[in-house]
Amino acid sequence: MALEVFRFQYEHNDLYRSFCQAIHRNPQQVSRLTEIPFLPISFFKSHRVWTGNEATAPAFVFESSGTTSETPSRHYVRDATLYEAALIQGFQEAFGAPEEFVFLALLPSYLERKNASLVHMARTLMTQSGAAENGFFLHEWPILKQRLLHLKNSRKKTILLGVSFALLDFAEACPMDLSGIIVMETGGMKGRREEWTRSQLHDLLKQQWQLQEIATEYGMTELLSQAYALRDGLLSPSSTMRVLVRELNDPFQVSEIGQGALNIVDLANLHSCAFIATDDVGTVHAANSFEVLGRSDYSALRGCSLMTA
């Protein structure tokens, strides 16, 4: 399917075709997944990455956070139903039906700006859930604490989704027993605190909230699919997503397993570009699981990817 999408985007995405031609790669030369050209993620800052009729209006636009001095990435999403289907299917594969969960989202800074893909993700899951207790939170810690304890005592399946700096602040201010609650971090210190390793973050959250495990969500503005780790930071991508690895000193040397910079195939990116060369560095294991170890040198800091594993 990835090869079919590659041929489709080569034909109908002018920017991607120009990139492929610049590196002397065409569909006749591509017969394996590792031979597909991966578009550098920086193109989402400098160009409108779009497959199809340029005059077609997007359903919505995701915009990255970054810092105030940076040009944000923009992902023009043509088909909202395709995005939502990929999101819900990926969540079901990792956790089960969203209708079974209550979602509480601790997303300060993301809620305070428009077009954040993380907010749209949480809102879509809440809509699918339909639970009356669903909610977004900025800094209303007493209310959030009360709701979490109520949901724990009522034995309702609950996910607390939050960016790292907000979860740390909340955990330090409100220690409690949240056993039975799924706490899911998405990374991101956004300059609010010193950088922590993922293991440091997880250890503190587990200590403050008496938890055995902390879950992780991996996604970004330029992707419509997600990967999840239920424990220990070992991520499993959804079935619309595949992670490969490229050599740091030779970006055209791509492998299915190993350590290096991460290339991502996202089949849900049908109308933008499904083949993204990210700035994340990590390890891809057998069975398509992977770890994110940090950022490549000189890459821009990003809202959801500032923390090493």
Backbone hydrogen bonds in HBPLUS format (Angstrom, degrees):
<---DONOR---> <-ACCEPTOR-->    atom                        ^
c    i                          cat <-CA-CA->   ^        H-A-AA   ^      H-
h    n   atom  resd res      DA  || num        DHA   H-A  angle D-A-AA Bond
n    s   type  num  typ     dist DA aas  dist angle  dist       angle   num
A0005-VAL N   A0001-MET O   2.90 MM   4  6.23 157.4  1.95 153.1 159.3     1
A0006-PHE N   A0002-ALA O   2.85 MM   4  6.08 153.4  1.92 146.3 154.2     2
A0007-ARG N   A0003-LEU O   3.08 MM   4  6.35 160.7  2.12 146.6 150.1     3
A0008-PHE N   A0004-GLU O   3.02 MM   4  6.28 156.0  2.08 146.0 153.1     4
A0009-GLN N   A0005-VAL O   2.85 MM   4  6.07 163.7  1.88 156.6 160.2     5
A0010-TYR N   A0006-PHE O   2.86 MM   4  5.97 151.5  1.94 149.8 158.2     6
A0011-GLU N   A0007-ARG O   3.18 MM   4  6.30 148.5  2.28 138.8 145.9     7
A0012-HIS N   A0008-PHE O   2.99 MM   4  6.17 151.5  2.08 146.1 154.4     8
A0013-ASN N   A0009-GLN O   2.87 MM   4  5.11 135.9  2.06 140.3 141.2     9
A0052-GLY N   A0012-HIS O   3.00 MM  40  5.26 163.5  2.03 141.4 136.2    10
A0017-ARG N   A0013-ASN O   2.90 MM   4  6.09 164.3  1.93 158.8 163.8    11
A0018-SER N   A0014-ASP O   2.97 MM   4  6.10 156.7  2.02 144.8 151.2    12
A0019-PHE N   A0015-LEU O   2.98 MM   4  6.29 153.5  2.05 148.3 155.7    13
A0020-CYS N   A0016-TYR O   2.89 MM   4  6.18 163.8  1.91 153.7 157.8    14
A0021-GLN N   A0017-ARG O   2.90 MM   4  6.11 160.4  1.93 151.8 157.1    15
A0022-ALA N   A0018-SER O   2.91 MM   4  6.08 145.7  2.03 141.3 150.9    16
A0023-ILE N   A0019-PHE O   3.18 MM   4  6.53 138.6  2.36 146.0 155.8    17
A0023-ILE N   A0020-CYS O   3.26 MM   3  5.37 133.0  2.49  96.6 108.2    18
A0025-ARG N   A0020-CYS O   2.87 MM   5  5.14 160.7  1.90 143.1 147.2    19
A0024-HIS N   A0021-GLN O   3.05 MM   3  4.73 158.7  2.09  98.5 103.7    20
A0029-GLN N   A0026-ASN O   2.89 MM   3  5.53 153.7  1.96 121.8 129.9    21
A0030-VAL N   A0027-PRO O   3.21 MM   3  5.14 163.4  2.24 103.4 108.5    22
A0035-GLU N   A0032-ARG O   3.04 MM   3  5.41 155.9  2.10 110.1 117.8    23
A0036-ILE N   A0033-LEU O   3.26 MM   3  5.68 163.8  2.29 112.4 117.1    24
A0039-LEU N   A0275-PHE O   2.85 MM 236  6.04 146.8  1.96 148.2 142.4    25
A0277-ALA N   A0039-LEU O   2.87 MM 238  5.56 172.5  1.88 132.2 133.3    26
A0043-PHE N   A0040-PRO O   3.08 MM   3  6.04 171.1  2.09 128.5 131.0    27
A0041-ILE N   A0277-ALA O   3.06 MM 236  5.65 150.8  2.14 154.8 145.6    28
A0044-PHE N   A0041-ILE O   3.11 MM   3  5.92 161.0  2.15 121.5 126.0    29
A0045-LYS N   A0042-SER O   2.94 MM   3  5.42 157.8  1.99 112.9 120.2    30
A0047-HIS N   A0043-PHE O   2.85 MM   4  5.52 147.5  1.95 152.2 155.3    31
A0074-ARG N   A0044-PHE O   3.04 MM  30  5.66 162.7  2.07 134.5 136.1    32
A0051-THR N   A0271-HIS O   2.83 MM 220  4.63 160.7  1.87 126.1 121.4    33
A0056-THR N   A0053-ASN O   3.08 MM   3  5.63 163.3  2.11 116.7 122.0    34
A0059-ALA N   A0077-VAL O   2.70 MM  18  5.79 138.7  1.87 143.8 155.6    35
A0060-PHE N   A0077-VAL O   3.38 MM  17  5.53 155.7  2.45 143.5 149.6    36
A0077-VAL N   A0060-PHE O   2.95 MM  17  5.53 158.9  1.99 164.5 171.1    37
A0062-PHE N   A0075-HIS O   2.89 MM  13  4.99 159.8  1.93 149.1 147.7    38
A0075-HIS N   A0062-PHE O   2.82 MM  13  4.99 162.9  1.85 145.1 150.8    39
A0063-GLU N   A0115-ASN O   2.81 MM  52  5.40 160.6  1.84 153.1 151.6    40
A0064-SER N   A0073-SER O   2.97 MM   9  5.18 157.0  2.02 142.1 148.5    41
A0070-GLU N   A0067-THR O   3.10 MM   3  5.47 163.6  2.13 114.7 119.9    42
A0083-TYR N   A0079-ASP O   3.33 MM   4  6.67 162.7  2.36 149.5 153.5    43
A0084-GLU N   A0080-ALA O   2.97 MM   4  6.19 169.0  1.98 153.4 156.3    44
A0085-ALA N   A0081-THR O   2.91 MM   4  5.98 154.9  1.97 142.1 149.3    45
A0086-ALA N   A0082-LEU O   3.03 MM   4  6.21 161.2  2.06 149.2 153.8    46
A0087-LEU N   A0083-TYR O   2.93 MM   4  6.16 163.3  1.96 155.4 160.3    47
A0088-ILE N   A0084-GLU O   2.94 MM   4  6.05 172.3  1.95 151.6 153.8    48
A0089-GLN N   A0085-ALA O   2.95 MM   4  5.99 161.8  1.99 145.6 151.5    49
A0090-GLY N   A0086-ALA O   2.95 MM   4  6.02 161.4  1.98 146.2 151.7    50
A0091-PHE N   A0087-LEU O   2.96 MM   4  6.20 156.7  2.02 149.8 156.3    51
A0092-GLN N   A0088-ILE O   2.91 MM   4  6.09 161.6  1.95 150.4 155.6    52
A0093-GLU N   A0089-GLN O   2.99 MM   4  6.23 154.5  2.06 148.8 155.3    53
A0094-ALA N   A0090-GLY O   3.28 MM   4  6.51 143.8  2.42 139.6 148.0    54
A0094-ALA N   A0091-PHE O   3.10 MM   3  5.24 125.7  2.41  98.0 111.7    55
A0095-PHE N   A0091-PHE O   2.79 MM   4  5.85 170.5  1.80 166.5 168.9    56
A0096-GLY N   A0092-GLN O   3.01 MM   4  4.07 127.8  2.29 101.3 115.3    57
A0100-GLU N   A0097-ALA O   3.05 MM   3  5.71 165.3  2.07 119.8 124.5    58
A0101-PHE N   A0098-PRO O   2.99 MM   3  5.46 170.2  2.00 121.0 123.9    59
A0102-VAL N   A0157-LYS O   2.82 MM  55  6.27 143.1  1.96 145.5 157.6    60
A0159-ILE N   A0102-VAL O   2.88 MM  57  6.27 159.6  1.92 168.9 175.8    61
A0135-GLY N   A0103-PHE O   3.12 MM  32  6.71 153.2  2.20 156.7 160.8    62
A0104-LEU N   A0159-ILE O   2.93 MM  55  6.23 169.6  1.95 167.4 168.3    63
A0161-LEU N   A0104-LEU O   2.81 MM  57  6.17 156.1  1.87 162.1 169.0    64
A0105-ALA N   A0135-GLY O   2.97 MM  30  6.36 164.5  1.99 157.1 162.2    65
A0137-PHE N   A0105-ALA O   2.80 MM  32  6.04 144.4  1.93 172.3 169.2    66
A0106-LEU N   A0161-LEU O   2.73 MM  55  6.11 160.5  1.77 160.3 166.9    67
A0111-LEU N   A0107-LEU O   3.03 MM   4  6.03 155.7  2.09 170.3 178.1    68
A0113-ARG N   A0110-TYR O   3.40 MM   3  5.67 169.6  2.41 108.0 110.0    69
A0120-HIS N   A0116-ALA O   3.16 MM   4  6.50 161.4  2.19 150.8 156.2    70
A0121-MET N   A0117-SER O   2.85 MM   4  6.05 153.1  1.92 147.0 154.6    71
A0122-ALA N   A0118-LEU O   3.03 MM   4  6.29 165.4  2.05 148.0 150.9    72
A0123-ARG N   A0119-VAL O   2.86 MM   4  6.06 162.0  1.89 152.7 158.2    73
A0124-THR N   A0120-HIS O   2.93 MM   4  6.06 155.2  1.99 147.0 153.3    74
A0125-LEU N   A0121-MET O   3.08 MM   4  6.38 161.1  2.11 152.8 157.3    75
A0126-MET N   A0122-ALA O   2.93 MM   4  6.15 154.7  1.99 148.7 156.2    76
A0127-THR N   A0123-ARG O   2.92 MM   4  6.12 156.8  1.98 147.3 153.5    77
A0128-GLN N   A0124-THR O   3.00 MM   4  6.22 158.0  2.05 146.8 152.8    78
A0129-SER N   A0125-LEU O   2.85 MM   4  6.02 147.3  1.95 141.8 151.5    79
A0130-GLY N   A0126-MET O   2.83 MM   4  6.02 175.4  1.84 159.6 159.4    80
A0134-ASN N   A0131-ALA O   3.28 MM   3  5.62 163.8  2.31 109.4 114.2    81
A0141-TRP N   A0139-HIS O   2.91 MM   2  5.55 137.4  2.10 101.9  90.5    82
A0144-LEU N   A0140-GLU O   3.00 MM   4  6.23 163.8  2.02 156.9 162.2    83
A0145-LYS N   A0141-TRP O   2.79 MM   4  5.90 165.6  1.81 158.5 162.2    84
A0146-GLN N   A0142-PRO O   3.01 MM   4  6.15 164.8  2.04 146.1 150.2    85
A0147-ARG N   A0143-ILE O   2.98 MM   4  6.18 158.4  2.02 149.0 154.9    86
A0148-LEU N   A0144-LEU O   2.91 MM   4  6.10 162.3  1.94 153.8 158.5    87
A0149-LEU N   A0145-LYS O   3.02 MM   4  6.24 167.9  2.04 156.1 158.8    88
A0150-HIS N   A0146-GLN O   2.99 MM   4  6.14 152.7  2.07 143.6 151.5    89
A0151-LEU N   A0147-ARG O   2.91 MM   4  6.13 162.3  1.95 151.6 155.9    90
A0152-LYS N   A0148-LEU O   2.86 MM   4  6.08 154.5  1.93 149.2 157.0    91
A0153-ASN N   A0149-LEU O   2.94 MM   4  6.09 164.1  1.97 146.3 150.3    92
A0154-SER N   A0150-HIS O   2.95 MM   4  6.13 143.1  2.09 143.5 154.0    93
A0156-LYS N   A0151-LEU O   3.13 MM   5  5.45 156.8  2.19 155.5 157.5    94
A0155-ARG N   A0152-LYS O   3.08 MM   3  5.06 155.9  2.14 101.7 108.8    95
A0182-ILE N   A0158-THR O   3.01 MM  24  6.18 170.8  2.02 162.3 160.6    96
A0160-LEU N   A0182-ILE O   2.78 MM  22  6.19 161.0  1.82 161.7 168.3    97
A0184-MET N   A0160-LEU O   2.82 MM  24  6.03 171.3  1.82 154.6 156.7    98
A0162-GLY N   A0184-MET O   3.00 MM  22  6.41 159.5  2.04 163.5 166.8    99
A0186-THR N   A0162-GLY O   3.11 MM  24  6.27 139.2  2.28 146.4 151.9   100
A0167-LEU N   A0163-VAL O   3.03 MM   4  6.24 162.0  2.06 160.8 166.6   101
A0164-SER N   A0187-GLY O   3.34 MM  23  5.03 164.9  2.37 103.5 107.9   102
A0168-LEU N   A0164-SER O   2.93 MM   4  6.13 162.0  1.96 157.9 162.8   103
A0165-PHE N   A0188-GLY O   3.34 MM  23  6.67 162.2  2.38 152.9 148.5   104
A0169-ASP N   A0165-PHE O   3.04 MM   4  6.20 164.3  2.07 143.4 147.6   105
A0170-PHE N   A0166-ALA O   2.96 MM   4  6.08 165.7  1.98 149.4 153.6   106
A0171-ALA N   A0167-LEU O   2.81 MM   4  5.90 159.3  1.85 148.6 154.8   107
A0172-GLU N   A0168-LEU O   2.96 MM   4  6.10 162.1  1.99 153.4 157.6   108
A0173-ALA N   A0169-ASP O   3.10 MM   4  6.24 149.7  2.20 142.7 150.9   109
A0174-CYS N   A0170-PHE O   2.81 MM   4  5.78 142.4  1.95 146.2 156.6   110
A0176-MET N   A0208-GLN O   3.03 MM  32  6.45 145.9  2.15 148.4 158.5   111
A0178-LEU N   A0209-TRP O   2.93 MM  31  5.26 173.1  1.94 135.5 137.7   112
A0181-ILE N   A0178-LEU O   2.88 MM   3  5.50 163.4  1.91 145.7 148.0   113
A0215-ALA N   A0183-VAL O   2.88 MM  32  6.00 154.7  1.94 165.8 164.9   114
A0185-GLU N   A0215-ALA O   2.96 MM  30  6.37 157.0  2.02 150.0 143.4   115
A0217-GLU N   A0185-GLU O   2.94 MM  32  6.25 156.5  1.99 156.6 159.6   116
A0192-ARG N   A0189-MET O   2.82 MM   3  5.63 165.1  1.84 132.2 135.0   117
A0201-LEU N   A0197-THR O   3.05 MM   4  6.38 164.9  2.08 155.3 158.9   118
A0198-ARG N   A0308-THR O   2.90 MM 110  6.16 132.8  2.13 137.2 151.8   119
A0202-HIS N   A0198-ARG O   2.89 MM   4  6.10 171.0  1.90 157.2 159.2   120
A0203-ASP N   A0199-SER O   2.90 MM   4  5.97 159.1  1.94 145.8 151.9   121
A0204-LEU N   A0200-GLN O   3.11 MM   4  6.33 162.5  2.14 151.5 155.0   122
A0205-LEU N   A0201-LEU O   3.05 MM   4  6.30 169.5  2.06 156.9 159.9   123
A0206-LYS N   A0202-HIS O   2.88 MM   4  6.01 163.1  1.91 153.6 158.4   124
A0207-GLN N   A0203-ASP O   3.00 MM   4  6.13 154.7  2.07 143.7 150.8   125
A0208-GLN N   A0204-LEU O   2.89 MM   4  6.08 169.4  1.90 159.4 161.5   126
A0209-TRP N   A0205-LEU O   3.02 MM   4  5.96 147.9  2.13 144.2 152.0   127
A0210-GLN N   A0206-LYS O   2.82 MM   4  5.30 108.4  2.34 137.4 146.0   128
A0211-LEU N   A0206-LYS O   3.10 MM   5  4.49 152.0  2.18 120.3 128.6   129
A0216-THR N   A0229-ALA O   2.79 MM  13  4.90 154.2  1.85 143.3 149.8   130
A0229-ALA N   A0216-THR O   2.85 MM  13  4.90 156.3  1.91 141.8 146.0   131
A0218-TYR N   A0227-ALA O   2.78 MM   9  5.04 165.9  1.80 156.5 155.6   132
A0227-ALA N   A0218-TYR O   2.95 MM   9  5.04 154.0  2.02 144.0 151.6   133
A0223-LEU N   A0220-MET O   3.03 MM   3  5.44 165.3  2.05 117.5 122.3   134
A0238-SER N   A0226-GLN O   3.19 MM  12  6.24 148.5  2.29 155.4 157.0   135
A0228-TYR N   A0236-SER O   3.14 MM   8  5.45 160.8  2.18 135.3 132.5   136
A0236-SER N   A0228-TYR O   2.84 MM   8  5.45 158.5  1.88 137.0 141.8   137
A0235-LEU N   A0290-PHE O   2.79 MM  55  5.23 146.3  1.91 173.8 165.0   138
A0290-PHE N   A0235-LEU O   2.97 MM  55  5.23 153.0  2.04 139.4 147.9   139
A0241-MET N   A0238-SER O   3.02 MM   3  5.39 158.1  2.07 120.0 122.0   140
A0267-LEU N   A0240-THR O   2.82 MM  27  5.22 150.7  1.90 158.8 164.0   141
A0242-ARG N   A0265-VAL O   2.86 MM  23  4.98 150.3  1.95 142.1 148.7   142
A0265-VAL N   A0242-ARG O   2.77 MM  23  4.98 173.7  1.77 159.8 162.0   143
A0244-LEU N   A0263-ASN O   2.78 MM  19  4.98 171.7  1.78 154.5 157.5   144
A0263-ASN N   A0244-LEU O   2.99 MM  19  4.98 167.1  2.01 124.4 128.7   145
A0245-VAL N   A0255-SER O   3.00 MM  10  5.39 170.5  2.01 157.3 158.8   146
A0255-SER N   A0245-VAL O   2.78 MM  10  5.39 166.2  1.79 163.2 167.7   147
A0246-ARG N   A0261-ALA O   2.79 MM  15  5.26 163.5  1.81 154.1 159.9   148
A0261-ALA N   A0246-ARG O   3.05 MM  15  5.26 142.2  2.19 157.0 154.9   149
A0247-GLU N   A0253-GLN O   3.01 MM   6  5.66 151.8  2.09 154.5 163.4   150
A0250-ASP N   A0247-GLU O   3.34 MM   3  5.02 151.7  2.43  92.9 101.1   151
A0253-GLN N   A0250-ASP O   2.96 MM   3  5.62 167.7  1.97 126.9 129.6   152
A0258-GLY N   A0284-VAL O   2.95 MM  26  5.31 163.0  1.98 145.7 144.9   153
A0284-VAL N   A0258-GLY O   2.79 MM  26  5.31 166.5  1.80 162.8 163.1   154
A0260-GLY N   A0282-GLY O   3.00 MM  22  5.71 159.8  2.04 163.1 169.6   155
A0282-GLY N   A0260-GLY O   2.82 MM  22  5.71 163.9  1.85 172.1 170.9   156
A0262-LEU N   A0280-ASP O   2.89 MM  18  5.74 159.1  1.94 158.7 159.7   157
A0278-THR N   A0262-LEU O   2.99 MM  16  5.69 144.0  2.13 157.7 167.2   158
A0264-ILE N   A0276-ILE O   2.80 MM  12  5.23 167.9  1.82 155.6 158.9   159
A0276-ILE N   A0264-ILE O   2.95 MM  12  5.23 168.1  1.96 156.9 156.7   160
A0266-ASP N   A0274-ALA O   2.83 MM   8  4.79 159.6  1.87 135.4 142.5   161
A0269-ASN N   A0266-ASP O   2.98 MM   3  5.61 158.8  2.02 117.2 123.8   162
A0272-SER N   A0269-ASN O   3.35 MM   3  5.34 166.0  2.37 103.0 107.1   163
A0296-SER N   A0279-ASP O   2.87 MM  17  5.55 160.5  1.90 169.1 171.7   164
A0281-VAL N   A0294-GLY O   3.00 MM  13  5.35 167.8  2.01 130.8 133.0   165
A0293-LEU N   A0281-VAL O   2.67 MM  12  5.56 154.9  1.73 144.2 152.5   166
A0294-GLY N   A0281-VAL O   3.26 MM  13  5.35 132.7  2.50 149.9 144.4   167
A0283-THR N   A0291-GLU O   3.03 MM   8  5.25 145.3  2.15 133.5 144.0   168
A0291-GLU N   A0283-THR O   2.86 MM   8  5.25 151.0  1.94 147.9 157.5   169
A0285-HIS N   A0289-SER O   2.75 MM   4  5.33 161.3  1.79 153.5 159.2   170
A0299-SER N   A0296-SER O   3.30 MM   3  5.81 159.6  2.34 132.2 132.8   171
A0305-SER N   A0302-ARG O   3.32 MM   3  5.35 159.3  2.36 104.5 110.6   172
